[in-house]
């Protein structure tokens, strides 16, 4: 199969992301640092567009577009969401079968968490899935110490203040008791570092186990821990549609608030 050519109408940061250089934010940093050249000339303007036949290089090495790949992994506890670990600990990318492409995790699950991860070299899709502006939902099964009260659940929906701002769950449901603990299903539409653990700690409920079971419309399903499978074309399209739909809703809400288009 021939490599996938990034759409020529994309700006340079998006072109680089499509080529597998990482997220759009990372590609923007490369550009602003003067590490990207087009036909031998350094570019720092993020609105630069790439035309057919132009040669793009990063640190003097020409960027070759590559086939985009998409993997779903069931990360076990003890695995890291990083491409490099000096200590040599197990990484989520080690669970992906041999591939010629360099893939990255879409978002992170901390070492003690488990469940659904998407790994891809499609930086544009990764950006859309993880940036809060696009509001793609992430759903988790969470085992907590004790029995959260109805007021605790309402507080999760209302939100709590953490060191990096105000956070809240989109939905929370109590599922079942297990001994001296309780299982919850929690859905977020943003993804700050260890957000669920910190939210519940504020309410005096320690997280015992945390497992992501869905990213937008894509479900972990019956994939065994430590295994990986390719995302289907339908799943990839569903993910793109989910991000685009949420963005349209937010744009429409903003326009309504401003009074745009009112008669």
N, C-alpha and C positions, 0 to 999 in steps of 0.2 A: 504494500500500500504506500502511496506517495505521501510525503509529509504534508500536513495541513498548513496552508498559507494563511497567515493572519489577514483579516479583512483590511484592504488598503485604505478605507476611510477612517480607520482608527488613528488617534493621536499616538505619538511615539511611546508614551507610557503604557498604553493599552496594547500596542504592537509588541512591546517587549514582554508584557505579561502573557500574551498569547503564545509567545515564543518559548515560554517556560522559564523566564528569568526570576519568577517569584510574583508576589502580590503587586498590584499597581502602586501601592505606597512605597514598597521597596524599589520598584523601578523608577519612581519619581526621585527617590533619594540618589540613585545612581546618576540620573540626568542632572540634578541640581549640583552634584559634586563634580560635574564636568568629566565623568568617566565614560560618557557615551559619545560616539562620533557617527556622523552620517556622511558618507563619501569622503571620509578623512577629516572632516571639520567637526570640532566639538560643538555640541548643542546643549544649551541650558534652558531653553524655552519649552515648557511642558505642552504648549499647543502645537509644536512642530508635528507635521504629518509626513508619513513615509509614503513615497511614490514607488511604483513598480520599478525594479531594477536597481534601486539604491542599496548601497552596502552599509549596514549598521554594525557597529562594533562596540564592545564594552571592554575597557582596559586593553584596547588594541586587538582583541580577539573577535573575529567576525561572528555575529549571531546567526546561527542556522536554525530555521524554523523546524519544529519537530512535531511528530504525531501527538495529539493530545490524548491523554489516558486518564481514566477515572476509576478509582478503586474504593470499595467499601470494606472496612476492616472492623472486626470485633476486638477491640483492644482489651487485653486482660490487665488486671492490676499489676503494677510493677514495671510497666513499659512506659517509656518517655516519648513525648511528642516533640522530638528534636531530630535534626539531621546529623548532629554531631554531639557526642558526649565523651569528654576526655576520660571519664571513669570506665567507659566501655560497658555501661549498663544496657539492657535490652531496649530497643527502640521500636515504635510502631511501624516505621518504614521497613524494619527487618521482616515483617509479616507479609509484605507484598512480594509475590513471586518475581523471579528475575525479569527485569524490564530495562530497556535501553534508555528510558527517559528518567530524568531526575524529578522525583515527585516530592510534594510538601503536604503536611497535614493542614486541613482546613479547620482553623481554630485549634484549640488544645483541650485535652483532658489531663488533669494532673496525674502524677504517678499512682496515687491511690484510687483513682477513678477508672471506670471501665466502660465498654460499650462502643457505640457507633462512632467511627471516624471516617471521613472522606479524605482520600489522598489523591492529589492530581498535580499536573503541571500547567493547568489552565488558571493562570493568575487572575484573569478577569472574573471568572466564575467564583473563585475563592474569595475575592474581594467582596462580591455581591452577597455571598452567603454569610460572611462574618461581620461586615460593617453594620453597626446599629441602624444606620439610615435606611437599610433595606428591610429590616425587621423580620428576617426569616426565623421561624420558631425552632427552638430546640427543646425536646421533651426528655425528661429523666424519671427514672424510678429511684427513690431515695429512702433508705432505711435510717431512721433517727432514733436516738435514745429517748425513752419516755413516750408520753402520749400528748401530742400537740392538741391544744384546745381549739374550739371554734374561733376564739379571739385570735389565737396564734395564726390560724389560716387567713383570717381577715387582714391581719397585719402584713402577712406576706404579699397579699394582693394590693394593699394600700401602699406598702413600701417601707423600707428602713433606710437609715442613713449609715453609709460606710465611709471609710477614709477617703474614697475616691468619688463620693457623690451618693445621690439617692437612687436606690434600685428597688424593683418590685417584680413579682411574678405576674405573668399573664393569666395563668390558671393554676389552681392547686386542688387536689382531691385526695382525701384520706382513703386508702385502699383496705388495709387490714392491720390487725395487731399481730405481733410475733414475739411472744414472751413479754419482756419489758421494753420492747421497741415497737415502732409503728412504721409502716410503709406508706409513702406519699407518691403521687405522680405530680410533677411540677413542670410547667412549661414557661420558658423564657423567650423573649424576642430580642435579647441582647446577650452578650457573653463576656462579662468582666472576669478577671482572674479569680478563680475559686468563689464565684459569686454565691452559689447555693450554700456552700459550707459557711461562708461568712454571714449570710442572711439568717440562717438557722442558729448560728452561734449567738447572734444578737438576742434570739428568743430562748436561749438556754437549752437548745436541743442539739446535741452533738451528732454529726453525720457518721453513721457506721459504714454505710455502703452507698455508692452513687454510681448509677449506670445510665448512660444516654441511650435511649431507645429509638429516637427519631430526629432527623434533621429535615425540617419542612415536611414535605410529603413522603420522604424516603424513610423506610422503616428498617430497623436492624433485623427483625424477623427471627428466623431460626438459625442464622449463621452462628456456628460454634465459636467460643472464645479462641482467639489466636488465629482465626482463619480470615481469608480475604476473598472477595469476588469482584468482578468488574461491574460497574453500574451499567444498566441497560440504557439504550438510547431514550426510552420513554422516561426513565428516572432522571436522566440528565435534563431532558426538556422540562420535566415537572419542576426541577429545582430552579431552572432559569425563570420559568413562569411564576413561581412563588415569589422570587425576589422582585421581578418586574411588577407583579400585581400589587405587592405591598408598597412599592415606590409610587405607583400611580395613586393609590389611596392617600398616601401622605401628601402628594402634590395637590390632589383635589381638595384635601382638608385645608391645606395652607392657602390655596386660592380662594376657598369659601370664606376663610377667616379674613382675608384681605379684601374680599368683595369682588374679586376678579370675575368677570363674565356675568355679573348680575344685571338683570334688565330693570 
